[in-house]
Amino acid sequence: MSKQIQLQNGDPRPSFTNGLKLYGMRFDPYSMGLRLVMRSKGLDFDFYSIKMSDRPDFLHELNPNGQIPILEHGNTVVYETVIIYEYLEDIFPDKPVRSSDPATRAMDRIFLHEVYTNLAPVIRAIMEGLDAKRLLDQLLRVENRLNKQGSNYFGGNEPNYVDFMVWSWLELIPALKRAFSLSFELPRGSFSHMWAWIGRMDKEPVINAERKASHVNAEIRSRFFKSVADGNPDYMVGLE
């Protein structure tokens, strides 16, 4: 990532280039998953972090829904996380972060769809009041998938895009626990495969490079979540 720029209402649309521009938000897990994928593929890109509570008008020119993430690549504009990911794989195939086997790719897409449909909403809802049983039930999907695969990562011997997309959501949990003083624990006996996966992912160079570039860690993320709960999201927290 060559640069990171904050944008809000009143800011102009960045000038045209033939390079990659990713519009998202530092603390948005969908944007984070894509940043990890792009780093893993060795892509150079500019990241524009949007103040979503006061978003710039031009965002609707890029995506009529006004939502993030959005990828701009020369004259091409793509939105929706998985569609952006698939575009990146098609345009930059030299270092894939997906299986070469069509059946495995299909199973990966099904699993990620289940994560986005079932787990992601439960994690988001923590700010409104924790339902620990619902969260643990959904995390069992992750545990069971890792157990069934019998590999270190969803991608096998190394992380693939599913690892990065799932990680971008699970990394929110410690910050949410800290922000809202939650006391639930993830039993190591019942989630042994997931805990082992978390330990490996936490050491991945791509993930640590992303933390450094975005100036985000658990403490900074928890401060952001607190600001959201207080009704005044601090998008610049950690950049002081």
DARA-V707642 format. One record per backbone hydrogen bond with DSSP energy under -0.5 kcal/mol. NH is the residue of the N-H (numbers start at 1). CO is the residue of the C=O. Records with the same first field share a line. If there is no record, write none. Layout:
NH: CO / CO
//
This chain:
2: 45
3: 45
5: 47
7: 49
9: 54
11: 8
20: 44
21: 72
22: 46
23: 21 / 70
24: 22 / 48
28: 25
29: 27
32: 28
33: 29
34: 30
35: 31
36: 32
37: 33
38: 34
39: 35
40: 36
41: 37
42: 39
43: 38
45: 43
46: 20
47: 3
48: 22 / 46
49: 5 / 47
50: 24 / 48
51: 7
52: 50
54: 51
55: 52
59: 56
60: 57
61: 58
62: 58
63: 59
66: 63
69: 23
70: 23
71: 78
72: 21
73: 76
74: 19
76: 73
78: 71
80: 69
84: 80
85: 81
86: 82
87: 83
88: 84
89: 85
90: 86
91: 87
92: 88
95: 92
96: 93
102: 100
105: 101
106: 102
107: 103
108: 104
109: 105
110: 106
111: 107
112: 108
113: 109
114: 110
115: 111
116: 112
117: 113
118: 114
119: 114 / 115
120: 115
122: 118
123: 119
124: 120
125: 121
126: 123
127: 124
128: 125
129: 125 / 126
132: 130
135: 131
136: 132
137: 133
138: 134
139: 135
140: 136
141: 138
142: 138
143: 139
144: 140
145: 141
146: 142
147: 143
148: 144
149: 145
150: 146
151: 146
153: 156
156: 153
157: 155
161: 97
164: 160
165: 161
166: 162
167: 163
168: 164
169: 165 / 166
170: 166
171: 167
172: 169
173: 170
174: 170
175: 171
176: 172
177: 173
178: 174
179: 175
180: 176
181: 178
182: 177
187: 185
191: 187
192: 189
195: 191
196: 192
197: 193
198: 194
199: 195
200: 196
201: 197
202: 198
203: 199 / 200
204: 201
208: 204
209: 205
210: 206
211: 207
212: 208
213: 209
214: 210
215: 211
216: 211
221: 217
222: 218
223: 219
224: 220
225: 221
226: 222
227: 223
228: 224
229: 225
230: 226
231: 228
232: 227
235: 233
237: 234
239: 236
//
